[in-house]
Structures are given as C-alpha cells and as structure tokens.
Amino acid sequence: MRNLELRLFRFDKNKDYESYYKPYVYSNYENFATLYDLLLQVQDDDIYFEFEKNENSHIVVNKQILPLNTPLEELIKKHDFNLVIEPLSTKRTIKDLIINKDDFLSKYKYLAPFGNEEDKKFYEKYDYLYYANEILEFLPEYMGDALFYLAFEMIKKYPDKKVEILKVISDPEKGIFYHINGTNEKVENVIENLKKEILNLGLFDEDLLHFDLPKNSAFENEIKELGEIKYDFNNFNIAFYGFKSCDNLKSKIKAKFISYENAEKNNGFDLLKLNSELSYKMAANILLDAYDSGSDFLVVKNPKDFFMFDTCAKKLMDASNRDFKDFYVLSHLEFLSLIQGIKNPSLQNHELKVTLI
C-alpha cells in the first residue's frame, strides 16, 4: 500500500522570517475520513502545527480551495497520493493555516448600512469566496466576491434597497466589474446576473467594458496541420500562455517546453479601459513568470493575448520596473510557420523583436 505524502505550509509570524513547506508521510491514511481528520492527526504528531478547527472552514489543497469536511479518499486518488496544503492566503498567515481575515471582514462595511447582524454573520461564512479571486493580488481594495454574493441575497431580502445596493457594488474603482471569472458556477451566475442588472439600470458606463482590439496580421491565417519540419527549435526553451501544446508537436521538435505557475492566469485584457495600469501589472506578472522560468519566448493563440504581451510590452516594463527586451512573443501561427521554415512578414511588426531566429 502506498504512503500518503503531504507538504504543509508552515509559518509563524512571531518567529519565522520566511515560510516553508514541511513534509509528512502517512501509511494509515485510510483511517482519516476527511481533510479535517487528517489535520487533527498532523496536529497530534506535531504540537506546533495549527489550523482553524472548524469542519466548514476552507484551505487550499493542490491549488484548489476546499472545505475541511472534504472526503480524503477522493483527493488522494485525484492527486496520486501527494497533497500540498496551504492557507486561503499565504500572504496573510498568522500561524500555519490560520490567517488574518481583517481585510475580508472590513469589506462588509460597504453593505452594512443596508443590513443587520444576521447579514453580517452570513457574510462571514464566505471568506473562501473572497480569497479565491486572483484580482486581490493586484487590487487589494476590490470589494470581493463574498460581498457580491451577500448583495444578491440582500436584494432578495430587501427588494426596496435593490438600486442602492447595486450602486454600491458597481463602484468603478473596486467594484463588481473587476471580477475575474472563477470555477464556482453558482457564484459566477450570481455575479453575472448582478452585472446585467447594473447595466440595465444604467448604473455603470458599459463602454468601459469593451476595448477595440487592433487587427493583427499574425493571426490572419491558420495552419490546420503541421507540415514538414525544417526548424526543430533545438536548444530553445518555449513557454505557452492560455493553451497547451499538443503531444504531436512536442514529439516532432527538440525544444524544451517550460512550465510556469501563471500560465493560466488572467492577463487583464478585459480591464484595459476600466483600469489600464492594473491590466499592465497583471500581464507583466505573467510574462515575467515565463521569462524568469527560463523560456526564450512565449507562444499565444489569441490576438488579445498578443496585444497584451507584445504590443503593450513597453508599458508592461514600466509597470513592473523590469526590462525584458531580449524576450519575445509569437502567435501560434507564426510559431508553426517557423517550424516549417516560413518567416511570416508579421514578425517584422513585433514590439519585442524576434532576434534569435
């Protein structure tokens, strides 16, 4: 029988300078019905480890937010006996999996004038919705998905306060239109409905939500099938954004394909008119992750992604205070063309010059 291998995030703000991940191994994992049971055992084995003893509280397991009452067996199978466990926010850790939630709790103030103690308690149950949205990393002032979920419930409870509540959450600097889509279908539907209500009532300038993307010749054609390999990219390190290269391509060229943490993160394109500086910071964070991970260039499949990473490159450098002029971005079409020995004329129009080929 295989062992269950854990890596637990550890940090004590009163003692530690840096966080670390401590390994634990369990051969008797079948004795633990849930994540909660597992963490209780960890605490028995390590008296210095701490977590919130509430089966309804949430933690992060292999980058997924889960309640502590999640059955352990299904997680073990899904992740092949290897679990990395972290708090909802590693940046706000007090002790191990316990975090300071003052930022989350303070956001209730926006709807406090319309509610009561019962509404506040309802809000406090949804901390995991608040910390799930990646926009917080770049916009700490963001009101938060938990607040928008509360707003939806309060509008049902207090229909006479609907317009005033919608006005509050449509704030152009930190409101609902900064929401980045997540995986919680119920919450996504709630937020989408709230946005529609706000726009239908004319409470927000809809023009701020639409950016006119310039035409780009790098995407004018599409190669359906890869033809003869004339350039195999030997000794090149290649990163992809927003999609994964097919195994067929990987088997035909000699490049090394780089994995990096932010390969699926939102690059802020949809926020360009609403808050361009925020968009540039988000895009720079992704591009620099690929760059710092050792890739020579980045391949994208969508024109909007090319626009953010190449056309806006100088603005990304300004936003990040970093220089990456020795890096460049290719459209998927340009990349496949180069493999077949075709240099598209569009390569001459890049902001980040294609210099290594």
C-alpha positions in Angstrom: 0.0 0.0 0.0 1.3 3.4 -0.9 2.0 6.2 1.6 0.2 9.5 1.6 2.8 12.2 1.2 1.9 15.7 2.5 3.7 19.1 2.2 2.2 21.5 4.6 2.6 25.3 4.6 4.3 26.4 7.8 4.8 29.9 9.1 4.7 31.6 12.5 4.6 35.4 12.1 6.2 35.8 15.6 9.1 33.5 14.9 9.7 32.8 11.2 11.4 35.1 8.7 10.2 33.0 5.7 7.5 30.4 5.2 8.4 26.8 4.3 6.7 23.5 3.4 7.1 20.7 5.9 6.8 17.1 4.7 4.7 14.4 6.5 4.1 10.8 5.5 1.2 8.6 6.5 0.7 4.9 5.8 -2.6 4.8 7.7 -4.4 7.4 5.6 -7.5 5.2 5.3 -8.2 6.0 9.0 -8.9 9.6 8.1 -12.3 10.2 6.5 -11.8 13.9 5.8 -9.2 16.6 5.5 -10.2 17.7 8.9 -9.4 14.3 10.4 -6.1 14.3 8.6 -5.1 17.7 10.0 -6.1 16.6 13.5 -3.7 13.7 13.2 -0.9 16.1 11.9 -1.5 18.2 15.0 -1.3 15.2 17.3 2.1 14.4 15.7 3.3 17.9 15.6 2.1 20.0 18.5 3.3 23.2 17.0 1.1 22.9 13.9 -2.1 24.9 13.9 -5.3 25.2 11.8 -8.8 26.5 12.2 -10.8 23.7 14.0 -14.0 24.2 12.1 -15.0 21.5 9.6 -16.7 24.1 7.5 -13.6 26.3 7.1 -11.6 26.2 4.0 -8.0 25.6 3.0 -6.1 25.2 -0.3 -5.1 21.7 -1.5 -3.1 21.5 -4.6 -4.2 25.0 -5.6 -7.9 24.2 -5.1 -10.0 25.8 -2.3 -11.8 23.1 -0.4 -13.7 22.8 2.9 -12.2 20.7 5.7 -15.1 18.3 5.5 -14.0 17.1 2.0 -13.6 13.3 1.9 -9.9 12.5 1.8 -10.1 9.3 -0.3 -11.2 11.2 -3.5 -8.4 13.7 -3.1 -5.7 11.1 -2.7 -6.8 9.3 -5.9 -7.1 12.6 -7.8 -3.6 13.8 -6.8 -1.8 10.4 -6.8 -1.1 10.4 -3.0 0.6 13.8 -3.0 -1.1 16.7 -1.3 0.3 20.3 -0.9 -1.8 22.1 1.8 -1.9 25.9 2.2 -4.0 28.5 3.9 -6.5 30.6 2.0 -3.9 33.3 1.7 -0.2 32.6 2.2 0.4 36.4 2.5 -1.9 36.8 5.5 -0.8 33.8 7.6 -0.6 34.3 11.3 0.3 30.7 12.1 0.4 27.9 9.6 -3.1 27.5 8.1 -4.6 30.3 10.2 -4.8 33.7 8.6 -5.6 37.3 9.5 -9.0 38.0 7.9 -9.3 41.7 8.7 -9.2 42.6 5.0 -12.1 40.3 4.3 -14.1 41.3 7.3 -13.6 45.1 6.7 -15.3 44.8 3.3 -18.7 44.2 4.9 -18.8 47.9 5.7 -19.9 48.6 2.1 -23.3 46.8 2.7 -23.5 47.4 6.4 -25.9 50.4 6.1 -28.4 48.1 4.4 -28.2 45.0 6.6 -28.2 43.7 10.2 -26.2 41.3 12.4 -27.8 38.3 10.6 -26.5 39.6 7.2 -23.0 40.2 8.7 -22.9 36.6 10.0 -24.0 35.3 6.6 -21.1 37.3 5.0 -18.6 35.9 7.4 -19.2 32.3 6.2 -17.9 33.1 2.8 -14.3 34.1 3.4 -13.2 31.4 0.8 -15.1 33.3 -1.9 -13.2 36.5 -1.1 -9.8 34.9 -1.2 -10.4 32.8 -4.3 -10.3 35.8 -6.7 -6.9 36.4 -8.1 -7.6 40.1 -8.6 -6.9 40.7 -4.9 -3.2 40.3 -5.6 -3.2 43.4 -7.8 -6.2 45.3 -6.4 -6.4 44.8 -2.6 -9.3 47.3 -2.5 -11.5 45.0 -4.5 -14.8 44.6 -2.7 -14.8 40.9 -3.1 -16.9 38.0 -4.5 -18.3 37.3 -1.0 -19.7 40.8 -0.8 -21.4 40.4 -4.2 -22.9 37.1 -3.1 -24.2 38.9 0.0 -25.6 41.7 -2.1 -27.5 39.2 -4.2 -29.1 37.7 -1.1 -29.8 41.1 0.4 -31.6 42.3 -2.7 -33.9 39.3 -2.4 -34.4 40.0 1.3 -34.8 43.8 0.9 -36.1 44.4 -2.6 -36.7 48.1 -1.8 -33.0 48.6 -1.3 -32.0 47.0 -4.6 -30.9 50.1 -6.5 -28.9 51.5 -3.6 -27.1 48.1 -3.1 -26.4 47.9 -6.9 -25.0 51.4 -6.9 -22.6 50.5 -4.1 -21.2 47.3 -5.7 -20.8 49.0 -9.1 -18.0 51.2 -7.8 -15.7 52.0 -10.8 -12.5 51.7 -8.8 -13.1 48.5 -6.8 -16.5 47.1 -7.6 -18.0 44.1 -9.3 -16.7 44.8 -12.8 -13.2 43.9 -11.6 -14.4 40.3 -11.0 -12.3 37.7 -12.7 -14.2 34.5 -13.6 -13.6 31.6 -11.3 -14.7 27.9 -11.1 -17.7 28.3 -8.7 -20.6 28.1 -11.1 -23.2 29.3 -8.6 -21.2 32.4 -7.7 -20.4 33.1 -11.4 -24.1 33.1 -12.2 -24.9 35.4 -9.3 -22.2 37.9 -10.3 -23.2 37.8 -14.0 -26.9 38.5 -13.1 -25.9 41.4 -10.8 -23.8 42.9 -13.6 -26.7 42.7 -16.0 -29.0 44.4 -13.5 -26.5 47.2 -13.1 -26.1 47.7 -16.8 -29.8 47.5 -17.5 -30.4 50.2 -14.9 -27.7 52.4 -16.4 -25.7 52.5 -13.2 -22.3 51.9 -14.9 -20.7 53.1 -18.1 -20.8 49.9 -20.3 -18.3 51.5 -22.7 -15.6 50.9 -20.1 -16.0 47.1 -20.5 -15.2 47.0 -24.2 -11.7 47.5 -25.8 -11.4 47.7 -29.6 -8.6 45.3 -30.5 -6.5 46.4 -33.4 -6.2 44.0 -36.4 -3.1 41.8 -36.2 -1.6 40.1 -39.3 0.0 37.5 -37.1 -3.4 35.9 -36.8 -4.8 36.3 -40.3 -4.3 32.7 -41.4 -4.4 29.4 -39.6 -2.3 26.3 -40.2 -4.6 23.3 -39.7 -1.9 20.6 -39.8 1.9 20.7 -39.2 3.8 20.0 -42.4 7.5 19.2 -42.9 9.8 20.1 -40.0 12.5 22.3 -41.2 13.4 24.0 -37.9 13.2 21.9 -34.8 14.0 24.6 -32.2 16.8 22.5 -30.7 18.2 24.2 -27.5 15.2 26.5 -27.2 13.0 26.8 -24.1 9.4 27.6 -25.0 6.5 28.7 -22.9 2.8 28.8 -23.8 0.1 31.0 -22.5 -3.6 30.2 -22.3 -3.3 26.8 -24.0 -1.1 23.7 -24.0 0.9 22.4 -26.9 -0.3 19.1 -28.3 1.8 16.0 -27.8 2.2 15.6 -31.5 4.0 18.9 -31.8 6.2 18.1 -28.7 7.3 14.8 -30.3 8.4 16.4 -33.5 10.6 19.3 -32.3 13.5 19.3 -29.9 12.6 22.3 -27.8 12.2 22.1 -24.1 8.6 23.1 -23.0 8.7 25.3 -19.9 6.1 25.1 -17.2 5.4 28.2 -15.1 2.9 29.0 -12.4 0.9 31.8 -14.1 0.3 30.1 -17.5 -3.5 30.1 -17.0 -3.8 33.4 -15.1 -5.9 36.3 -16.4 -3.8 38.9 -18.2 -6.1 41.8 -17.6 -7.2 42.5 -21.2 -10.8 42.9 -20.3 -9.9 45.6 -17.7 -7.9 47.8 -20.1 -10.4 50.6 -20.4 -11.5 50.3 -16.8 -8.0 50.4 -15.3 -5.1 50.1 -17.8 -2.4 50.3 -15.1 -3.9 47.4 -13.4 -4.1 45.4 -16.6 -0.4 46.1 -17.3 0.6 44.8 -13.9 -1.4 41.6 -14.4 0.1 41.0 -17.8 3.6 41.8 -16.7 3.3 39.3 -13.8 2.5 36.5 -16.3 5.1 37.5 -18.9 7.9 37.8 -16.3 7.0 34.5 -14.8 7.5 32.8 -18.2 10.7 34.9 -18.7 12.1 34.1 -15.2 11.3 30.4 -15.6 13.9 30.2 -18.3 11.9 30.4 -21.5 13.3 32.1 -24.6 9.9 33.2 -26.0 6.2 32.9 -25.3 3.6 31.4 -27.7 0.0 32.7 -27.6 -3.1 31.7 -29.5 -5.4 34.7 -29.1 -4.9 38.2 -30.6 -5.9 39.8 -27.3 -3.0 37.9 -25.5 -0.5 39.0 -28.2 -1.7 42.6 -27.8 -1.2 42.5 -24.0 2.2 40.8 -24.1 3.8 42.3 -27.2 2.0 45.4 -28.3 1.9 46.7 -24.7 5.4 45.4 -23.9 6.9 48.9 -23.1 4.0 49.6 -20.7 4.5 46.3 -19.0 8.1 47.1 -18.5 7.2 50.4 -16.9 4.6 48.8 -14.7 7.0 46.1 -13.5 10.1 48.2 -13.5 11.8 45.3 -15.4 13.4 45.1 -18.8 12.8 42.1 -21.0 13.8 43.3 -24.4 15.7 40.1 -25.0 12.4 38.2 -24.8 9.7 38.0 -27.4 6.2 36.7 -28.2 4.9 34.6 -31.1 1.4 33.9 -32.3 0.7 30.2 -32.6 0.5 30.7 -36.4 3.9 32.3 -36.5 5.4 29.5 -34.4 4.0 26.8 -36.6 5.2 28.6 -39.7 8.7 28.9 -38.4 8.8 25.2 -37.7 8.1 24.7 -41.4 10.8 27.2 -42.4 8.4 30.1 -43.2 9.1 33.5 -41.8 5.8 35.4 -41.7 6.1 39.1 -42.6 4.2 39.9 -39.4 7.4 39.1 -37.4 8.7 42.5 -38.5 5.9 44.3 -36.8 6.5 43.0 -33.3 7.2 45.4 -30.4 9.6 42.8 -28.9 11.8 42.0 -31.8 12.3 38.4 -32.8 16.1 38.2 -32.7 17.0 34.6 -32.1 15.8 33.1 -35.4 
